């Protein structure tokens, strides 16, 4: 049985997740808003299979705050998918005076691997922590950052 490794990296053309930084009171819950940017993949002739990663918009960040970006993985394939890694990377900012170094996406904090059934959709129990360092300037309030999501997995039973 041959195992195919799958890698998905979002590109500016495919989209990203916009993290809105709105001035608001600190929120200590793991909850999130219902907005999401979806990355869509499809099966290619070279044997790789791409899967979809959806990230929920994170709001209310301020210097020193850490919020949780919940993610959903969609398997558009007819084969079971084993997701082994999820990452996020800050790729752009809406304000030059608040560079991307003022936001960090930390490693996924949930249990991996996760299995997604053929044509299935799973909201993962863990999250990608999104943090604004304590020394970030206060003018970063209201700035939008774009986070590129990526994941690594493999098909099972092929």
Helices and strands as residue ranges (DSSP letters): E 5-9, E 17-20, E 36-39, E 52-56, E 66-74, E 80-93, G 100-102, E 104-108, E 114-116, E 121-131, G 138-140, E 144-156
